Structure formats: structure tokens, C-alpha cells
Amino acid sequence: MSLDELGLRNIPHVLLASLPTPIMEAPRLAAAIGSPRLWIKRDDLTGFGFGGNKIRGLEFLLADALAQEADTLVTGAGPQSNYVRATAAAAAHAGLNMVAVYSGTTPPQVQGNYRLTRLLGADIRFTGNPDRASVDGAIEETALELRSAGRRPYPIPRGGASVLGTLGYVQAAYELATQCVNKDISPDALVLATGSCGTQAGLLAGVRLLRLPWRVEGFTVSRPVDEVKSRVLALAQAAIERLGFTRTIAPQDVIVHGGFIGPGYGVPTPEGTQAIRLAARCEGIFLDPTYTGKAMAGFLAYCNRGHFRRDETVIFLHTGGEPALFVGEGSWLNE
């Protein structure tokens, strides 16, 4: 099935990412973990706004905002959000204004993604509530305020978890399938960190539409497993329908593993820190403490449990997030 047959070429998008991102084998890391044959899909190298997986979905969302003649993008999350930073970069690139709505209060130091978002010129607001969910209502309230002032806002939910945002990873599934054919790789599973759920949903929708035999296995880094499964299923099914297909995703197709969030979202864990060290010292690849480090820790643990067989081939999706390595004094990395 081609991109035309998938229907993706019929949906406008703005070119932001440098694609395809590379897929690289990681033999030293696989040996250190004791894992199956391991490849890493380097979506940390999407090449725009400090990279990461968020850029793919933003291509579709930005095109929709421009089609609606919006003048301001509005989104939010925590102050170290990769998605807010990437959206601010997309707004700057398109000549739009940007409002970043953050949970909590102003951080004591300007670091990491928060520094980059400020550098990009975003209008920054705080909810005053440490609960990340407080952002959801605040995004809509901000959009209403802007409309009342005669502006044309385009609100985007946390993490871009929407049908249009999900389409970026339907396209990524096609890209990855093409790379696997070219490299003669037959993966058994795709492994990734799952937060707002759009990335796993897009991959799952793409894999099913392309009739690939791959498992798509997410390690949740922020939400309870049951909530993640429900959100992934709903977004994947909506993406398939948006592309004009009637194929149904079964609940058992949605594979989500828990147990690796630790004390909370964005809080480094000893297991995640060890995974970050291993990836850096074995392959020269930097993972982050919020997403990819915890997902790699989960992958390592599940390899030890025998969930992934040694005769399998696994692709780990590196979704980016490296600016989190530059927050604080880094004591969590100390040996």
C-alpha cells in the first residue's frame, strides 16, 4: 500500500521534519541488556525545533491551523514539555503567535524546554495548579479569551493527542516499513514510551492498515495502563476512520506495560537512569529521564522476564526529549 492508497497525501501538512529519520542497529546495547536483535528508530533526529516525535503530528496540525487562518497556537503541559517547545517552534516558523499554558507556577530557574520555549517568543501562562490536567481546561479558556479579543486561536490538546496529530505516526509506520524492506529487517515488535498516546495510536493504526505482523508495545510514562489503552484504541480507530478505512482495531491489539513511571511523571528513576547510562556508554545515544529512559528500562526488565525472545527483532522508537538532560544539577545521574 502506498501513501496515496493510505490517503495521507490527501490531508494537508506543512513540511517541518527532515525525513526519513535513520534506523540504526544497536548491537552493543543489545549485548549489555541481553536483548533480542535491537534497532533504534531515531526520531530524536527529526531536525526541527530540537527534534523529537512531536514534529510529525505538528505538520498536520499546523497545516490545519493555517487553513483556518488562525493567528495563534495555544497548547500546554508542564514547564518541561517537549510538545510545548516544539509547538512554539512551529508557530515561530509559520509566523504565528504562541500561548504556552503551563501547570503549576513559575519555575525558580529557566532551564531545559522552558528556556527554549521562552527563547521562541511564546506568551507564557501558569494555571497555579500543579496537576497537569489543569492545563486542559486552561487551554480552552485561553482560546475563548483570545476569541473575545478578536484573535483567531487554534487550541491543541496536551501532547497533540488528536486525530490529526496521530496521522504523523501513521505516516511514520509507512516510512519505517519501507526502511525495513530496504535493510532486510523483519521486526517482531516496536517498543516506545507512551505519554499522551498519539504516537502509539498512530503506529498501531499504520501497522494495521499496512497489514504488518508487528506488535506495537508501549511503556506508559505518565498515565495508568487502562487509561492509556483506552486512549490509544480510541485515537487509532479515529485515525483509521479519518483516512477513510473501515478496519477495526481490537482491544487486544493495544499492548501497554506499566510499572516504570516511578514516583511520578517526569521524575527520574534509578532504573531509567541506568538505561540512560547504558545507551550513552554502549551506543553514544542520549535518552531522556521522562520518556525514553523509562521505556528503555521497561524494555530491559521485560527482556529479563523473557517477554521478548532472543530470536526476535525489536525496534525501539527514540522519541527525543534530550533537553530534559539539561534541567537541574544532574544529581540523579551520579553513580
LOZA-959792 format. One record per residue (C-alpha): x, y, z; residue in three letters. Coordinates in pm, whole numbers, plus 50000, padded with zeros to 5 digits. Layout:
N
XYZALA/...
end
This chain:
335
500005000050000MET/501375034249902SER/500995067750078LEU/498395076549816ASP/496455044949894GLU/496695052550265LEU/495075086150193GLY/497755106250369LEU/498595127150062ARG/495015139950063ASN/495435155950405ILE/497385188850402PRO/500545191050606HIS/503415215550637VAL/506895201450588LEU/508865205650910LEU/510755173350977ALA/513825160350794SER/512595126150688LEU/513185097450685PRO/514885096151021THR/517585069351038PRO/517175034551177ILE/520345021651342MET/521274987951485GLU/522434988451849ALA/524444956351895PRO/526494967652197ARG/523394978952384LEU/521594946552295ALA/524554926652431ALA/524634946952753ALA/520904942452806ILE/520804906552690GLY/518044915752449SER/516974903352107PRO/518444919651799ARG/517824956551862LEU/517394985751625TRP/516645021851719ILE/514435044251506LYS/515985078651559ARG/513005101951576ASP/515065123451808ASP/516615134451477LEU/513515148851308THR/515595180151269GLY/513225208451366PHE/512655226551695GLY/515165204051876PHE/513665173351713GLY/511585145851866GLY/508405127551778ASN/506155157751825LYS/507215172851493ILE/505455146551280ARG/501995153851416GLY/502585191151418LEU/502985190251040GLU/499285181351009PHE/498075203651292LEU/499965234151165LEU/498515229550816ALA/495025228050965ASP/495655259351172ALA/496835278250864LEU/493825266050663ALA/491565280350935GLN/493515313250918GLU/494505310551282ALA/496885336651417ASP/497805319451746THR/498585284051852LEU/497555275352207VAL/498735244352388THR/500135234652723GLY/501545208952966ALA/504285210353232GLY/507095236253205PRO/509495210053066GLN/507115198652793SER/508695187352468ASN/505385193052291TYR/505035229152402VAL/508595236352291ARG/508015220051952ALA/504705238551903THR/506375271651985ALA/508985264251719ALA/506265255751465ALA/504445288251546ALA/507625308551500ALA/508345291051171HIS/504855298951039ALA/504775334751164GLY/502065327651421LEU/501755337851783ASN/502015311452053MET/500505308752400VAL/502015282352629ALA/499815272752923VAL/501785255253195TYR/500605237553508SER/501895249753841GLY/503745282253898THR/506815299153750THR/509895276453794PRO/512705290554006PRO/515165285753719GLN/514865289753342VAL/516185256553211GLN/515645229552951GLY/512495231152741ASN/511125260152943TYR/514165280852840ARG/513725271052475LEU/510015279352474THR/510745313752614ARG/513515318152358LEU/510975311052083LEU/508855340452198GLY/505835322452344ALA/503375340952567ASP/503655320052883ILE/500925315053142ARG/500625292953450PHE/497505276753591THR/498685278853952GLY/497665242553995ASN/500405215854000PRO/498035190053847ASP/498965186353480ARG/495285180653396ALA/494595216753499SER/496085226453165VAL/493255210352968ASP/490585234853077GLY/493045263753074ALA/493815258052704ILE/490135261752617GLU/489705291552849GLU/492685308652687THR/491255302152340ALA/487915317452445LEU/489695347752587GLU/491625352852266LEU/488495349452052ARG/486745375352266SER/489655398852196ALA/489245394151820GLY/492085369151778ARG/491915336051590ARG/493355309351821PRO/493945273051732TYR/493865252252053PRO/495835219652058ILE/495355194052338PRO/498245182852555ARG/500795163652353GLY/498855169852032GLY/496775138852115ALA/494155143951845SER/493185126151526VAL/495255149451307LEU/498245147151539GLY/498035109251529THR/498355108651150LEU/502025117851177GLY/502775083051308TYR/500585065451058VAL/502955080950805GLN/505935070751022ALA/504755034551014ALA/504875035550635TYR/508335051550646GLU/509615025150887LEU/508134996650683ALA/509985009550377THR/513255011450570GLN/512814976050699CYS/512354962950346VAL/515474981650230ASN/517544968250520LYS/516034933250510ASP/514724936450866ILE/511664917150983SER/510774932051321PRO/508574913651565ASP/507854943551787ALA/508054981451804LEU/508744994552155VAL/508175030252269LEU/507375053452557ALA/503695062652573THR/502575095452726GLY/499715114052559SER/499115082652347CYS/499105097551995GLY/502415082151888THR/501475046651983GLN/498005051351833ALA/499415063351502GLY/501915034951481LEU/499235009451565LEU/496855023651305ALA/499615023851043GLY/500744988451122VAL/497194975351094ARG/496424994250772LEU/499644981350615LEU/498844946050741ARG/502214942850911LEU/502694914651167PRO/504414937551416TRP/503414941551780ARG/503334977851899VAL/504234977852269GLU/504135009352478GLY/505575015652822PHE/503445041752993THR/505365070553147VAL/502515091653284SER/499075075253299ARG/497525043153436PRO/497685013753195VAL/493925010753148ASP/493585047753065GLU/496425045452813VAL/494885015052644LYS/491545032652612SER/493085064452470ARG/495335045752226VAL/492435024852099LEU/490165055052050ALA/492815075851873LEU/493975047151650ALA/490425038951545GLN/489655075651479ALA/492785078951264ALA/491795048851055ILE/488335063251001GLU/489775097750920ARG/491725081150638LEU/488535065850502GLY/489015029750610PHE/486605007150798THR/489154983850955ARG/488624978051327THR/491344976351589ILE/490674950551858ALA/491344959252223PRO/493864930752245GLN/495944947851976ASP/496694976152220VAL/499704964852427ILE/500704987552715VAL/503054978953002HIS/503124996553337GLY/505354997353641GLY/508085021153525PHE/506675055953597ILE/508285056353942GLY/507325084554183PRO/505605103853905GLY/505675118253555TYR/508985135053479GLY/510655122653798VAL/513845102953721PRO/514015066953841THR/517085045553921PRO/516065020553651GLU/515615048153393GLY/518945063653488THR/520705030453440GLN/519085026653097ALA/520255061653004ILE/523825053153106ARG/523755020652910LEU/522525037152589ALA/525085065052621ALA/528065042852702ARG/527215014752461CYS/525965034252158GLU/526645071452217GLY/522895077552214ILE/521275100352471PHE/517925090252616LEU/515885112752845ASP/514655107553203PRO/510955114253132THR/510185092252831TYR/512805071452655THR/514875063152963GLY/511865048353140LYS/510735029852826ALA/514215015052780MET/514195004953146ALA/510904987253083GLY/512294970052775PHE/515324958152975LEU/513104944453253ALA/510814926653009TYR/513824911352835CYS/514944897653171ASN/511454883253223ARG/511614865152889GLY/508794885652734HIS/511004893352432PHE/512594861752292ARG/516254861752196ARG/515404851251839ASP/513174881851788GLU/513994915551634THR/512854946851816VAL/512794983151704ILE/512915009051982PHE/511445042751888LEU/513605071152020HIS/511065099152061THR/513535126052168GLY/513325146952484GLY/517045153452539GLU/516535189252671PRO/515425173052998ALA/519065162853048LEU/519865199953099PHE/517455206153387VAL/518785208753742GLY/522245199353861GLU/522005163853731GLY/522505146954065SER/520135118953954TRP/522835108253706LEU/525535105053970ASN/526845069954024GLU/
end
